[in-house]
Amino acid sequence: MLYYQYDPTQTECFPKCPLYGLWGIKCPGCGSQRMFHSLLHLHIAEAARHNLLFVLLIPILLFTIFSRVFKQQFPYLFNITVHPAYSTFIVITICLWWILRNVFNW
């Protein structure tokens, strides 16, 4: 509700990234508050400009939640999400995003 009502760029009550504040390095989550605010207002392109990775990871998160809630009905989907390769892929993707967004200033 707060993120819908208040824009993190206009309000000082939202936390700032300490990594960016101290060293000027964007973490993988930088821009996620602004991205979330934009998504709640259905501004998809603006949300992607704030944090493209998180916008792209939302379907993966929803898939993971779905597979765990309905693991009895869809055991194959659940098995995909608990396989080590699934979490390894997500961690590697986040690390690559962290590197690329600082190298190319994304």
Secondary structure, DSSP 8 states (H G I E B T S, - for coil): -HHHHS-TTT-TTS---HHHHHH----TTTTHHHHHHHHHTT-HHHHHHH-HHHHHHHHHHHHHHHHHHTTTT-HHHHHHHHSHHHHHHHHHHHHHHHHHHHHTT-
